[in-house]
């Protein structure tokens, strides 16, 4: 009878994991040629957005609103910054080092 406890425990764990809601996939935003690409995205609530810098110069990702929801450190070439968007809304952002670089995330 002792040997059945691990089987029961693993079966229960499997059922709990299967019952959890699935999370949305990550959405990538590339930083290339001093632009955010794509510049505008629409995602469901619960999505994680990942920005990756492909330029040879540092960039940041900063929310245009107050209080700041998005505030990355300077991202060197190859660095990434991720943010989970749980609340619906429109999030405008820009690079604080190059303010002409702008983007928008619409969370539904």
C-alpha positions as CSV (number, residue, x, y, z in Angstrom):
1,X,0.0,0.0,0.0
2,X,2.9,2.4,0.7
3,X,3.9,2.4,-3.0
4,X,0.5,3.8,-4.1
5,X,1.0,7.2,-2.3
6,X,3.5,8.5,-4.9
7,X,1.2,7.5,-7.7
8,X,-1.8,9.2,-6.0
9,X,0.2,12.3,-5.3
10,X,1.6,12.6,-8.8
11,X,-1.9,12.1,-10.3
12,X,-3.4,14.8,-8.0
13,X,-0.6,17.2,-9.0
14,X,-1.2,16.5,-12.7
15,X,-4.9,17.2,-12.3
16,X,-4.3,20.5,-10.5
17,X,-1.8,21.6,-13.1
18,X,-4.2,20.7,-16.0
19,X,-6.9,22.7,-14.3
20,X,-4.9,25.9,-14.1
21,X,-5.7,28.5,-16.8
22,X,-3.3,28.8,-19.7
23,X,-1.3,31.9,-19.9
24,X,-1.0,33.9,-23.1
25,X,2.2,33.5,-25.0
26,X,4.9,36.1,-24.8
27,X,4.8,38.9,-27.4
28,X,8.1,40.2,-28.8
29,X,8.9,43.8,-29.6
30,X,12.2,44.2,-31.4
31,X,14.3,47.4,-31.1
32,X,16.0,47.8,-34.4
33,X,17.2,50.9,-36.4
34,X,16.0,53.2,-33.7
35,X,12.4,51.9,-33.8
36,X,10.1,49.6,-31.8
37,X,8.8,46.9,-34.1
38,X,6.0,46.5,-34.2
39,X,5.3,50.0,-33.0
40,X,1.7,49.1,-31.9
41,X,0.4,45.8,-30.6
42,X,-2.9,44.6,-29.2
43,X,-2.7,41.8,-26.6
44,X,-5.1,40.1,-24.2
45,X,-4.7,40.8,-20.5
46,X,-2.2,38.5,-18.9
47,X,0.3,38.8,-21.8
48,X,4.0,39.3,-21.2
49,X,5.6,41.7,-23.6
50,X,9.4,41.2,-24.2
51,X,11.5,44.0,-25.7
52,X,14.9,43.0,-27.2
53,X,17.5,45.5,-28.3
54,X,19.1,44.6,-31.6
55,X,20.8,48.0,-32.1
56,X,24.4,48.8,-31.4
57,X,23.4,51.6,-29.0
58,X,21.6,51.4,-25.7
59,X,17.8,52.0,-25.5
60,X,15.2,52.1,-22.8
61,X,11.5,51.3,-22.6
62,X,9.6,53.9,-20.5
63,X,5.9,54.4,-20.0
64,X,4.6,57.9,-21.0
65,X,2.1,58.0,-18.1
66,X,2.4,58.6,-14.4
67,X,2.9,56.6,-12.3
68,X,5.3,54.6,-14.5
69,X,4.1,51.1,-15.3
70,X,7.0,50.4,-17.7
71,X,10.5,51.5,-16.8
72,X,13.4,49.4,-18.1
73,X,17.1,50.0,-17.3
74,X,19.3,50.9,-20.3
75,X,19.3,47.9,-22.6
76,X,22.6,47.1,-24.4
77,X,22.8,45.1,-27.6
78,X,21.1,41.7,-27.0
79,X,19.5,42.7,-23.7
80,X,15.8,42.2,-23.1
81,X,13.2,43.6,-20.8
82,X,9.8,42.0,-20.0
83,X,6.6,43.3,-18.5
84,X,3.4,41.4,-17.7
85,X,0.3,43.4,-18.7
86,X,-2.5,42.2,-16.4
87,X,-4.8,45.3,-16.5
88,X,-6.7,46.4,-19.7
89,X,-5.7,49.8,-21.0
90,X,-3.6,51.7,-23.5
91,X,0.1,51.9,-22.7
92,X,2.1,54.5,-24.6
93,X,5.9,54.2,-24.2
94,X,9.1,55.6,-25.6
95,X,12.9,55.4,-25.3
96,X,14.1,58.0,-22.8
97,X,17.4,58.2,-24.6
98,X,15.8,58.7,-28.0
99,X,12.4,60.2,-27.4
100,X,11.4,60.0,-31.1
101,X,11.2,56.2,-30.6
102,X,7.6,55.5,-29.5
103,X,5.2,52.6,-29.2
104,X,1.8,51.6,-28.0
105,X,0.4,48.5,-26.3
106,X,-3.4,48.0,-26.2
107,X,-4.4,45.5,-23.5
108,X,-7.9,44.1,-23.9
